[in-house]
Amino acid sequence: MERIDNKKIKVKYEKLSDRSEKDKPWDIHRHDCDLVADIYKQSFEFERYFERMNECSGHLQYSEMLNRETGEIGIKLKSARFCRVRHCPVCQWRKSLMWKARFYKALPDIEKQFKSARWMFLTLTVENCDVSEVREKIQWMNKSFIKMIQRKHFKNYNLGFVKTTEITRSKDGKAHPHFHILLLMKPSYFKYGYLKTTDWAELWRDCLGVSYTPITDIRMVKAKLNGEANKSAIAEAAAETLKYAVKPSDMVKDPEWFHELTRQVHKLRFVSTGGVLKDLFKEDTSEKDLLLLSEEEDTDKELRILNYNWFKKDKNYKRKLED
């Protein structure tokens, strides 16, 4: 409300979610950001993280664009400030979108060069551990994975991989670190070197050097499809690989657990690549990267600038409408 000459005038707003369907996720992720930031606020040790996340993407500037061919009017994100704190839900979401877009762009050249290669999705786990042991466990898992990719069988049939680390919280408060891996396999793998799930589990067990059989999952990324359908299936597998390292829901369940996890994973690398996919994804990102600005020349006409602000109490982005 604004007061002019002792009269209350109702201010009208436009919600970002009402203006643009594709921008609806902003409200969800920015609200998650508030929840996680408030957890950091509870500890002086992480006060700086709270301050950075509190300022993250509080103001979104959009360009209102006219499509010269169709006459349709849409909006496109032009600028925003990101905190780039590892566990910020907004920054994790934007980073995942960025990686997915880059992968989608690189996919045609990869498939053109390796026409008969097939994609597989591999999950590798270890037994749950106390959150205070997470750093040690992940370092051990990484060393074990290096052993795996150096095995003759892997070298013979794998063309490249993208590996990410995810940590979930079990009901009893234990941490569950595991790897999501996207594999590009040679066609000869399916003729001469095919491994069943139990074989992958045994290979991973041997590399870990443990007596138990770790839960392992391996599956094909859809059967061969045509054109965009095939690209979409593979892009979705990439999105699954590149999702949250830690789910926001797990971050806010137990502040002490999350504070300790933050200490444990400080400066650990959560993404690695190899073979023909090496350097396709990098953890370090700039503000420009997270804006997801198209590298292609924009032929649409910019009509005006629209500014949306985050309203924490209302849990949405909106802008004040002009009279």
C-alpha positions in Angstrom: 0.0 0.0 0.0 1.1 3.6 -0.7 -0.4 6.6 1.1 -1.1 9.8 -0.9 -3.0 12.7 0.8 -4.1 10.4 3.6 -5.6 7.9 1.1 -4.5 4.4 0.7 -3.8 3.4 -2.9 -3.5 -0.3 -3.7 -0.3 -1.0 -5.5 -0.7 -3.5 -8.4 1.9 -6.1 -9.1 2.6 -8.7 -11.8 4.0 -12.1 -10.7 6.8 -13.5 -12.8 5.1 -16.9 -12.7 1.9 -15.4 -14.2 3.9 -13.6 -17.0 6.1 -16.6 -18.0 5.4 -20.3 -17.7 9.0 -21.3 -18.2 10.1 -19.0 -15.4 7.9 -20.5 -12.7 10.7 -22.5 -11.2 12.3 -19.3 -10.0 9.9 -19.0 -7.1 10.5 -22.6 -6.0 14.3 -22.4 -6.1 14.5 -18.9 -4.5 12.3 -20.1 -1.6 14.5 -23.1 -1.1 17.5 -20.6 -1.1 15.8 -18.7 1.8 15.3 -21.9 3.7 19.0 -23.0 3.3 20.3 -19.5 4.0 18.4 -19.4 7.2 20.1 -22.7 8.3 23.5 -21.0 7.6 22.3 -18.0 9.6 22.1 -20.1 12.7 25.9 -20.5 12.9 28.4 -17.6 13.1 30.8 -19.9 11.2 28.6 -19.8 8.1 27.3 -16.2 8.4 29.1 -15.2 5.2 27.3 -17.9 3.3 24.0 -16.6 4.6 24.8 -13.0 3.6 25.7 -14.1 0.0 22.7 -16.3 -0.4 20.4 -13.7 1.0 21.5 -11.4 -1.8 21.4 -14.0 -4.5 19.1 -13.4 -7.4 17.0 -10.9 -5.4 16.5 -8.8 -8.5 15.9 -10.2 -12.0 16.0 -8.0 -15.0 14.2 -9.2 -18.1 14.0 -7.9 -21.6 10.5 -7.9 -23.2 11.1 -9.2 -26.7 9.1 -9.1 -29.9 9.5 -12.1 -32.2 9.8 -10.5 -35.6 8.6 -13.6 -37.4 5.5 -14.6 -35.3 4.7 -11.2 -33.7 4.6 -12.9 -30.2 5.9 -11.1 -27.2 7.9 -12.9 -24.6 10.5 -12.2 -21.9 14.2 -13.1 -21.6 16.4 -12.9 -18.6 19.0 -10.2 -19.1 20.8 -9.8 -15.8 20.9 -11.1 -12.2 23.5 -11.5 -9.4 24.3 -15.0 -8.2 26.1 -15.9 -5.0 27.7 -19.1 -6.3 27.7 -20.8 -2.8 28.1 -24.5 -3.4 24.8 -25.4 -1.7 22.7 -22.5 -3.0 19.6 -24.1 -4.6 19.3 -21.3 -7.1 22.9 -21.5 -8.3 22.8 -25.4 -8.3 19.7 -25.2 -10.5 21.2 -22.7 -12.9 24.4 -24.6 -13.1 22.5 -27.8 -13.9 20.5 -26.0 -16.7 23.8 -24.6 -18.0 25.4 -28.0 -18.2 22.4 -29.6 -19.8 22.3 -26.8 -22.5 26.0 -27.3 -23.2 25.7 -31.0 -23.4 22.7 -30.7 -25.7 24.7 -28.4 -28.0 27.7 -30.7 -28.1 25.6 -33.9 -28.6 25.2 -33.7 -32.4 29.0 -33.5 -33.0 29.6 -36.4 -30.5 27.0 -38.6 -32.1 28.3 -37.7 -35.6 31.8 -38.7 -34.6 30.8 -41.9 -32.8 27.7 -42.9 -34.8 27.2 -46.4 -33.3 28.2 -45.6 -29.7 25.5 -46.0 -27.0 24.8 -44.1 -23.8 24.5 -45.8 -20.4 23.7 -44.5 -16.9 25.6 -46.0 -14.0 25.1 -45.5 -10.3 27.8 -46.5 -7.8 27.2 -46.5 -4.0 28.9 -47.4 -0.8 27.5 -48.2 2.7 26.1 -45.2 4.6 28.4 -43.4 6.9 28.4 -40.8 9.6 28.3 -37.3 8.2 31.7 -36.6 9.9 33.2 -39.3 7.6 31.9 -37.9 4.3 35.2 -36.3 3.2 37.2 -39.5 3.8 34.5 -41.6 2.1 34.3 -39.5 -1.1 38.1 -39.4 -1.4 38.2 -43.2 -1.1 35.4 -43.5 -3.7 37.2 -41.3 -6.1 40.4 -43.3 -5.8 38.4 -46.5 -6.3 36.8 -45.0 -9.4 40.2 -44.2 -10.9 41.1 -47.9 -10.4 37.9 -48.8 -12.3 38.6 -46.7 -15.3 42.1 -48.0 -15.5 40.9 -51.6 -15.7 41.5 -53.2 -19.1 37.8 -53.9 -19.6 36.8 -50.3 -19.1 39.6 -48.9 -21.3 38.6 -51.3 -24.1 35.0 -50.4 -24.3 34.4 -46.9 -22.8 34.8 -43.8 -25.0 34.1 -41.2 -22.3 32.3 -40.4 -19.1 30.7 -37.7 -16.9 30.8 -38.4 -13.1 29.0 -36.4 -10.4 28.8 -36.9 -6.7 25.5 -36.8 -4.8 25.0 -37.0 -1.0 21.6 -37.8 0.5 20.5 -38.1 4.1 19.0 -41.3 5.3 16.2 -41.5 7.9 18.6 -42.4 10.7 20.7 -39.3 9.9 23.5 -41.2 8.1 25.0 -39.8 4.9 24.7 -41.7 1.6 27.4 -40.6 -0.8 27.1 -42.0 -4.3 28.2 -41.4 -7.9 26.0 -40.8 -11.0 27.9 -41.5 -14.2 26.9 -41.1 -17.8 28.9 -43.5 -20.0 29.5 -43.4 -23.8 30.2 -47.0 -24.8 31.7 -48.5 -28.0 29.3 -50.7 -30.0 31.8 -53.6 -29.4 30.9 -53.5 -25.7 27.4 -55.0 -26.5 28.9 -57.7 -28.7 32.0 -58.8 -26.8 32.2 -57.1 -23.4 28.7 -56.7 -22.0 28.4 -56.8 -18.2 25.3 -57.5 -16.2 24.4 -55.4 -13.2 25.9 -58.0 -10.9 29.1 -57.9 -12.9 29.3 -54.1 -12.5 28.7 -54.5 -8.8 31.5 -57.0 -8.5 33.9 -54.8 -10.4 33.0 -51.8 -8.1 33.4 -54.0 -5.0 36.8 -55.2 -6.1 38.0 -51.6 -6.8 36.7 -50.5 -3.4 38.4 -53.4 -1.7 35.4 -54.2 0.5 33.8 -57.5 1.6 30.2 -56.5 0.9 28.5 -56.1 -2.5 27.7 -52.4 -3.0 24.3 -51.5 -4.5 25.0 -50.7 -8.2 22.7 -49.9 -11.0 23.4 -49.8 -14.8 20.8 -49.1 -17.5 20.6 -48.1 -21.1 19.7 -44.5 -22.0 16.6 -45.4 -24.0 16.7 -47.5 -27.1 17.8 -45.7 -30.3 15.2 -43.1 -31.2 15.0 -40.7 -34.1 16.2 -37.1 -34.2 14.9 -34.8 -31.4 13.4 -37.7 -29.4 16.9 -39.4 -29.1 18.5 -36.1 -28.2 15.9 -35.4 -25.6 16.3 -38.9 -24.0 20.0 -38.4 -23.7 19.7 -34.9 -22.5 17.4 -36.1 -19.7 20.0 -38.7 -18.7 22.5 -35.9 -18.6 20.2 -33.8 -16.4 19.8 -36.7 -14.0 23.6 -37.0 -13.8 24.0 -33.3 -13.3 21.2 -32.7 -10.7 21.6 -31.4 -7.1 24.7 -32.6 -5.2 22.6 -32.3 -2.1 18.8 -32.0 -2.1 17.4 -28.8 -0.4 15.0 -31.0 1.6 18.0 -32.8 3.1 19.8 -29.6 3.9 17.0 -28.2 6.1 16.1 -31.3 8.1 18.9 -31.1 10.6 21.0 -27.8 10.8 23.9 -29.5 12.6 24.0 -32.3 10.0 24.1 -29.8 7.2 26.7 -27.6 8.9 29.0 -30.6 9.3 28.4 -31.6 5.7 29.4 -28.2 4.5 32.7 -28.5 6.4 33.2 -32.0 5.0 32.8 -31.2 1.3 34.6 -27.8 1.4 36.7 -27.5 -1.9 36.0 -31.1 -2.9 35.4 -31.5 -6.7 32.0 -33.0 -7.4 32.3 -33.3 -11.2 34.8 -35.2 -13.3 35.0 -36.1 -16.9 37.1 -38.4 -19.1 37.7 -39.6 -22.6 36.0 -37.8 -25.4 33.8 -36.0 -22.8 36.7 -34.5 -21.0 36.3 -30.8 -20.1 32.7 -30.8 -21.3 31.6 -29.8 -17.8 33.4 -27.6 -15.3 32.3 -26.8 -11.8 33.6 -23.2 -11.8 31.0 -20.8 -13.2 30.7 -17.1 -13.8 27.6 -14.9 -13.4 27.3 -14.9 -17.2 27.3 -18.7 -17.3 24.4 -18.9 -14.9 22.4 -16.3 -16.9 22.3 -18.9 -19.7 22.5 -16.2 -22.3 22.3 -17.7 -25.8 25.5 -17.6 -27.8 23.5 -17.2 -31.0 22.7 -13.7 -32.3 19.2 -12.6 -31.1 17.1 -11.4 -33.9 14.1 -10.5 -31.7 13.4 -6.8 -31.0 13.8 -5.6 -27.4 10.7 -3.6 -26.4 11.4 -2.6 -22.8 13.1 -3.7 -19.6 11.1 -5.4 -16.8 12.4 -5.6 -13.3 11.1 -8.4 -10.9 12.0 -8.5 -7.3 11.9 -11.3 -4.8 9.3 -11.0 -2.0 10.3 -13.4 0.7 7.1 -13.2 2.6 5.0 -13.8 -0.5 7.4 -16.5 -1.8 7.4 -15.1 -5.3 8.9 -12.7 -7.8 6.8 -9.8 -8.9 7.1 -6.3 -10.3 5.2 -3.1 -9.6 2.9 -2.2 -12.5 3.0 1.3 -13.8 -0.1 3.4 -13.6 
